[in-house]
Amino acid sequence: MNTIINSNSLSKSILIIQMSEIMADRYQDGDKVYIGKSKIYKIPIYIDLERFINPHISIIGTTGSGKTHLTKNIIVGHRLKMGYNIIIIDWSGEYNKIVEFINGNIYVIRNESTVEDLPKHMISGTGSGAISIDLSKLESQTEKQKFAKAAVDIILSDMYNSGPKAKLTNMLILDESWKFLGTDNELGKLFREGRKYGLSVVVSSQLVTDIKNEIMSNSACFFIFKIENMSDISILRGSGIISEENPSDLKRGSCIISISKQESSTINHFVIDNIDPFTIDAYNIKCGSMLVNISKEKFLQMIDKYVNNAEKRNDILLFIERNKDRADLSALIRIMEECGTDTSGIISALSELGIDVLSIIDAIGYNKGVAVNA
């Protein structure tokens, strides 16, 4: 006698379809930091460090594979969308433009500099929200190592003194970190204890073997770009960071992302076809002979805070959109005055955008026919 199994019974006993790509978490646009789309289903991939087992990121790949592009994406996204305080130890000065874009402070360390020239409150200080220690002007690797190590020591001390945090508030970027960390235990402390003190650490390297086991085991998010070293690929496979994916086949800008979340015992893998740039429109405001670059997101936040009338806000936005490449500061102030913002409010609002107070006062005086700085 033949047994006939209906479709419902069959579907429960046999896996007919298996997804070739795990569905990613879905967020409303603006909630988290967007990285790119998955290769197969073009699913938007966002990273949410709060949900990871550890909030630390390791980026691995050959020179020119896209590591720096991704790191800049992470910096801008976590500063402007998540409000993190960003600290960068910049070995070669390649992050200066990004730091300027997010209105941060750059500390250029030169041969005549001393450790005392380093900022003392990189985590606990309110500052501008972004600090870069530019080591590119130092001639010797030994001097770069000395200042990099001193900066990490200051960050550790500041972290402990500021006390535990309920949420992540700081991100430390250590691009090319293997060059100065050596056998020191400072980075291990940052990785082991960072979450407790609200700190996420991002490291980048060409080789897996450059990154110590302690760092690997405390990173919950890996971005794997093109790798041709087979021993490195074996290490990544053996640790479960990648599975069947082959990093040697990746094109420039494409990467494997490996994520370990708090609520799951499995590691999720995605292949991102291309790391997208952090898409933020920017406005250039002409202040005398200078152009100040301000992100659209930051400008909108300022308008929402200081201009209550929605119709008036639209007048300001229409002006800035029409003149986004070279908006005159005096003209912008005149529009804001017409919209009912008083002098005190204008100074406060434009100062928050990173425009020099004297330039603002001078432009206000110019509109009134008063040569303030004559």
VEXDREN-2710 file (C-alpha; in Angstrom, 1 decimal):
% VEXDREN-2710
k/r/px/py/pz
1/MET/0.0/0.0/0.0
2/ASN/1.4/3.4/-1.0
3/THR/1.4/6.2/1.5
4/ILE/0.5/9.6/0.1
5/ILE/1.9/12.6/2.0
6/ASN/0.1/15.9/1.6
7/SER/2.0/19.1/0.9
8/ASN/1.7/20.4/4.5
9/SER/3.3/17.2/5.9
10/LEU/6.0/17.3/3.3
11/SER/6.9/21.0/3.9
12/LYS/7.4/20.2/7.6
13/SER/9.8/17.3/7.0
14/ILE/11.8/18.5/4.0
15/LEU/13.6/21.9/3.6
16/ILE/12.5/22.8/0.2
17/ILE/14.1/26.3/-0.1
18/GLN/17.0/27.7/1.9
19/MET/17.8/31.4/1.7
20/SER/21.2/31.9/0.1
21/GLU/21.6/35.1/2.1
22/ILE/20.5/35.8/5.7
23/MET/18.0/38.7/6.0
24/ALA/19.6/41.7/7.6
25/ASP/18.1/43.8/10.4
26/ARG/15.8/46.5/9.0
27/TYR/16.1/50.0/10.4
28/GLN/14.3/53.3/9.4
29/ASP/16.6/55.5/7.4
30/GLY/18.7/57.6/9.7
31/ASP/18.5/55.2/12.7
32/LYS/21.8/53.5/12.2
33/VAL/24.9/53.7/10.1
34/TYR/24.4/52.5/6.5
35/ILE/27.3/50.6/4.9
36/GLY/26.1/49.3/1.6
37/LYS/23.9/46.7/0.0
38/SER/24.3/42.9/0.1
39/LYS/25.5/41.2/-3.0
40/ILE/22.6/38.8/-3.8
41/TYR/19.4/40.5/-2.7
42/LYS/20.7/44.1/-2.5
43/ILE/19.5/44.3/1.2
44/PRO/20.7/47.6/2.9
45/ILE/23.2/46.7/5.5
46/TYR/23.4/48.9/8.6
47/ILE/25.6/48.4/11.7
48/ASP/24.3/48.8/15.2
49/LEU/27.2/48.5/17.6
50/GLU/25.0/48.5/20.7
51/ARG/23.6/45.1/19.6
52/PHE/27.0/43.4/19.0
53/ILE/28.6/41.2/21.6
54/ASN/31.5/43.7/21.6
55/PRO/31.3/47.1/19.9
56/HIS/34.7/46.8/18.3
57/ILE/35.5/46.6/14.6
58/SER/38.5/44.9/12.8
59/ILE/39.1/45.8/9.1
60/ILE/41.4/43.6/7.1
61/GLY/42.5/43.7/3.5
62/THR/45.3/44.4/1.0
63/THR/46.5/47.9/0.2
64/GLY/44.0/49.7/-2.1
65/SER/41.1/47.2/-1.4
66/GLY/38.9/49.9/0.3
67/LYS/39.7/49.8/4.0
68/THR/40.3/53.6/4.3
69/HIS/37.1/54.4/2.3
70/LEU/35.1/52.2/4.7
71/THR/36.8/53.8/7.8
72/LYS/35.9/57.3/6.6
73/ASN/32.3/56.1/6.1
74/ILE/32.3/54.7/9.7
75/ILE/33.7/58.0/11.1
76/VAL/31.2/60.3/9.4
77/GLY/28.3/58.0/10.0
78/HIS/28.9/57.5/13.8
79/ARG/29.7/61.2/14.3
80/LEU/26.8/62.8/12.4
81/LYS/24.1/60.1/12.8
82/MET/25.0/58.6/16.2
83/GLY/26.6/61.6/17.8
84/TYR/29.8/59.7/18.9
85/ASN/32.9/61.5/20.0
86/ILE/35.5/60.4/17.4
87/ILE/39.2/60.1/18.3
88/ILE/41.7/59.3/15.5
89/ILE/45.3/58.4/15.8
90/ASP/46.3/59.2/12.2
91/TRP/49.6/57.7/11.1
92/SER/49.8/59.4/7.7
93/GLY/47.5/62.4/7.8
94/GLU/44.8/60.9/5.5
95/TYR/41.8/61.7/7.7
96/ASN/42.3/65.5/8.0
97/LYS/39.7/66.4/5.4
98/ILE/37.1/64.1/7.0
99/VAL/37.8/65.7/10.4
100/GLU/37.4/69.2/8.9
101/PHE/34.1/68.1/7.3
102/ILE/32.7/67.0/10.7
103/ASN/34.0/70.2/12.3
104/GLY/36.7/68.4/14.4
105/ASN/40.0/69.5/15.8
106/ILE/43.3/68.4/14.3
107/TYR/46.4/68.2/16.5
108/VAL/49.5/68.1/14.2
109/ILE/52.4/66.6/16.0
110/ARG/55.8/67.8/14.8
111/ASN/59.5/67.0/15.6
112/GLU/59.6/69.8/18.1
113/SER/56.4/68.7/19.8
114/THR/56.3/67.1/23.2
115/VAL/53.8/64.7/24.8
116/GLU/52.4/67.7/26.7
117/ASP/51.1/69.0/23.3
118/LEU/48.6/66.1/23.1
119/PRO/45.0/66.9/24.2
120/LYS/44.4/65.6/27.8
121/HIS/40.7/65.0/27.7
122/MET/39.9/63.1/24.5
123/ILE/37.0/61.2/26.0
124/SER/35.8/63.2/29.0
125/GLY/36.1/66.6/27.3
126/THR/33.1/68.1/25.5
127/GLY/35.2/69.6/22.7
128/SER/33.9/69.6/19.1
129/GLY/33.1/65.9/19.0
130/ALA/36.1/64.9/16.9
131/ILE/39.8/64.9/17.5
132/SER/42.6/63.7/15.2
133/ILE/46.2/63.2/16.3
134/ASP/48.1/63.7/13.0
135/LEU/51.5/62.0/13.2
136/SER/52.4/62.5/9.5
137/LYS/54.8/65.3/10.1
138/LEU/57.1/63.2/12.3
139/GLU/60.1/61.9/10.4
140/SER/60.9/58.7/12.3
141/GLN/58.8/55.7/13.0
142/THR/60.2/55.7/16.6
143/GLU/58.7/59.2/17.2
144/LYS/55.4/58.2/15.7
145/GLN/55.3/55.2/18.0
146/LYS/56.1/57.3/21.0
147/PHE/53.3/59.8/20.5
148/ALA/50.8/57.1/19.4
149/LYS/51.5/55.1/22.6
150/ALA/51.3/58.3/24.7
151/ALA/47.9/59.1/23.1
152/VAL/46.6/55.6/23.9
153/ASP/47.8/56.0/27.5
154/ILE/46.0/59.3/27.8
155/ILE/42.8/57.7/26.4
156/LEU/43.0/54.9/28.8
157/SER/43.5/57.2/31.8
158/ASP/40.7/59.5/30.6
159/MET/38.4/56.5/30.1
160/TYR/38.9/55.2/33.6
161/ASN/38.6/58.7/35.2
162/SER/35.4/59.4/33.3
163/GLY/33.8/56.3/34.7
164/PRO/31.4/53.6/33.2
165/LYS/28.8/54.6/30.6
166/ALA/25.4/53.1/29.9
167/LYS/25.7/53.6/26.2
168/LEU/28.4/54.0/23.6
169/THR/29.6/57.5/23.4
170/ASN/33.2/57.3/21.9
171/MET/34.9/55.7/19.0
172/LEU/38.7/55.4/18.7
173/ILE/40.1/54.9/15.2
174/LEU/43.5/53.1/15.1
175/ASP/44.2/52.8/11.4
176/GLU/47.5/51.0/10.7
177/SER/47.6/50.2/14.4
178/TRP/50.0/47.4/14.2
179/LYS/52.8/49.9/13.5
180/PHE/52.8/51.3/17.0
181/LEU/51.1/48.8/19.3
182/GLY/53.8/46.2/19.4
183/THR/53.6/43.9/22.4
184/ASP/52.1/46.5/24.6
185/ASN/48.9/45.6/26.5
186/GLU/47.2/49.0/26.2
187/LEU/45.1/48.1/23.2
188/GLY/44.0/44.8/24.9
189/LYS/42.7/46.8/27.8
190/LEU/40.7/49.1/25.4
191/PHE/39.2/46.0/23.7
192/ARG/38.4/44.1/26.9
193/GLU/37.0/47.0/28.9
194/GLY/35.9/49.6/26.2
195/ARG/32.2/48.7/26.2
196/LYS/31.9/49.3/30.0
197/TYR/33.3/52.8/29.5
198/GLY/31.3/53.6/26.3
199/LEU/34.1/53.1/23.9
200/SER/34.2/51.4/20.5
201/VAL/37.6/50.7/18.9
202/VAL/38.3/50.4/15.2
203/VAL/41.5/48.8/13.9
204/SER/42.7/48.2/10.4
205/SER/45.4/46.0/9.0
206/GLN/46.7/44.4/5.8
207/LEU/47.3/41.0/7.4
208/VAL/45.3/38.9/9.9
209/THR/48.5/38.1/11.7
210/ASP/49.1/41.8/12.4
211/ILE/46.1/41.8/14.7
212/LYS/46.6/40.1/18.1
213/ASN/44.4/37.2/19.2
214/GLU/43.0/39.3/22.0
215/ILE/41.8/41.9/19.5
216/MET/40.4/39.3/17.2
217/SER/38.5/37.6/20.0
218/ASN/37.0/40.9/21.2
219/SER/35.9/42.2/17.8
220/ALA/32.3/41.4/17.1
221/CYS/32.3/43.0/13.6
222/PHE/34.8/42.2/10.9
223/PHE/35.1/43.7/7.4
224/ILE/37.2/41.4/5.2
225/PHE/38.3/43.0/1.9
226/LYS/40.5/41.3/-0.7
227/ILE/43.1/39.0/0.9
228/GLU/45.5/36.9/-1.1
229/ASN/47.5/35.3/1.8
230/MET/46.2/31.8/2.1
231/SER/47.3/31.4/5.7
232/ASP/45.3/34.5/6.7
233/ILE/42.3/33.0/4.9
234/SER/42.7/29.8/6.8
235/ILE/42.9/31.6/10.1
236/LEU/39.6/33.5/9.3
237/ARG/37.9/30.3/8.3
238/GLY/39.1/28.4/11.3
239/SER/37.8/31.1/13.6
240/GLY/34.4/31.2/11.9
241/ILE/34.8/34.8/10.8
242/ILE/34.2/33.7/7.2
243/SER/32.8/30.4/5.9
244/GLU/32.6/29.5/2.2
245/GLU/33.3/33.0/1.0
246/ASN/36.7/33.5/-0.6
247/PRO/38.3/36.9/0.1
248/SER/40.9/36.4/-2.7
249/ASP/38.0/36.8/-5.2
250/LEU/36.7/40.1/-3.9
251/LYS/36.9/43.2/-6.2
252/ARG/38.1/46.6/-4.9
253/GLY/35.4/48.1/-2.6
254/SER/33.7/44.8/-2.0
255/CYS/34.0/43.0/1.3
256/ILE/32.7/40.3/3.6
257/ILE/31.1/41.5/6.8
258/SER/30.9/39.2/9.8
259/ILE/28.8/40.1/12.8
260/SER/28.3/38.5/16.2
261/LYS/25.2/39.8/18.0
262/GLN/24.3/39.6/21.7
263/GLU/21.0/37.8/21.0
264/SER/22.4/35.1/18.7
265/SER/25.0/32.3/19.1
266/THR/25.7/32.3/15.4
267/ILE/27.9/34.6/13.2
268/ASN/26.1/36.3/10.4
269/HIS/28.0/36.7/7.1
270/PHE/27.2/39.0/4.2
271/VAL/29.0/40.0/1.1
272/ILE/28.7/43.7/0.3
273/ASP/29.2/44.3/-3.4
274/ASN/30.4/47.8/-2.9
275/ILE/30.9/50.0/0.2
276/ASP/28.8/53.1/-0.4
277/PRO/30.0/56.5/0.5
278/PHE/28.3/58.2/3.4
279/THR/25.8/60.2/1.4
280/ILE/25.5/63.6/3.0
281/ASP/24.8/66.8/1.1
282/ALA/26.9/69.7/2.2
283/TYR/26.7/73.4/2.1
284/ASN/29.6/75.8/1.6
285/ILE/29.1/79.1/3.4
286/LYS/31.4/82.0/2.4
287/CYS/32.9/83.8/5.4
288/GLY/35.1/86.6/4.1
289/SER/37.8/84.8/2.0
290/MET/37.0/81.4/3.5
291/LEU/34.5/78.7/2.7
292/VAL/33.1/76.7/5.6
293/ASN/31.8/73.3/4.7
294/ILE/28.7/72.2/6.7
295/SER/26.8/69.0/6.4
296/LYS/23.2/69.2/5.4
297/GLU/22.1/67.1/8.4
298/LYS/23.9/69.5/10.8
299/PHE/22.4/72.6/9.1
300/LEU/18.9/71.1/9.4
301/GLN/19.4/70.4/13.1
302/MET/20.4/74.0/13.6
303/ILE/17.3/75.3/11.8
304/ASP/15.0/73.1/13.7
305/LYS/16.5/74.3/17.0
306/TYR/16.5/78.0/16.4
307/VAL/13.7/78.7/13.9
308/ASN/10.2/77.8/15.2
309/ASN/8.1/78.7/12.3
310/ALA/7.9/76.0/9.6
311/GLU/7.2/78.4/6.8
312/LYS/10.2/80.6/7.8
313/ARG/12.4/77.4/8.0
314/ASN/11.5/76.7/4.4
315/ASP/12.6/80.2/3.4
316/ILE/16.0/79.6/4.9
317/LEU/16.3/76.2/3.3
318/LEU/15.3/77.5/-0.1
319/PHE/18.0/80.1/0.2
320/ILE/20.7/77.6/1.2
321/GLU/19.7/75.1/-1.4
322/ARG/19.9/77.7/-4.2
323/ASN/23.3/78.8/-3.0
324/LYS/24.7/75.5/-1.6
325/ASP/28.1/75.8/-3.3
326/ARG/28.8/79.4/-2.1
327/ALA/26.2/80.8/0.3
328/ASP/27.2/84.3/1.5
329/LEU/27.2/84.5/5.3
330/SER/25.8/88.0/5.4
331/ALA/22.9/87.0/3.1
332/LEU/22.2/84.0/5.2
333/ILE/22.1/86.1/8.4
334/ARG/19.8/88.6/6.6
335/ILE/17.4/85.8/5.8
336/MET/17.5/84.5/9.4
337/GLU/16.8/88.0/10.7
338/GLU/13.8/88.3/8.3
339/CYS/12.6/85.0/9.7
340/GLY/12.5/86.5/13.2
341/THR/15.8/85.1/14.7
342/ASP/17.4/87.6/17.0
343/THR/21.1/88.5/17.1
344/SER/21.8/86.3/20.0
345/GLY/20.1/83.3/18.4
346/ILE/21.9/83.9/15.1
347/ILE/25.3/83.9/16.9
348/SER/24.5/80.8/18.8
349/ALA/23.1/79.0/15.8
350/LEU/26.0/79.7/13.4
351/SER/28.6/79.1/16.1
352/GLU/27.2/75.6/16.5
353/LEU/27.9/75.1/12.8
354/GLY/31.5/75.8/13.4
355/ILE/31.5/79.4/12.0
356/ASP/33.9/81.7/13.8
357/VAL/32.1/84.2/16.1
358/LEU/34.0/87.2/14.9
359/SER/33.0/86.4/11.3
360/ILE/29.4/86.2/12.4
361/ILE/29.6/89.5/14.3
362/ASP/31.4/91.1/11.3
363/ALA/28.7/89.9/8.9
364/ILE/25.9/91.2/11.2
365/GLY/27.7/94.6/11.3
366/TYR/28.1/94.6/7.5
367/ASN/24.3/94.2/7.1
368/LYS/23.8/97.1/9.5
369/GLY/26.4/99.2/7.7
370/VAL/28.8/99.0/10.7
371/ALA/32.5/98.0/10.0
372/VAL/33.0/95.9/13.1
373/ASN/36.6/94.8/12.4
374/ALA/37.7/97.9/10.5
END
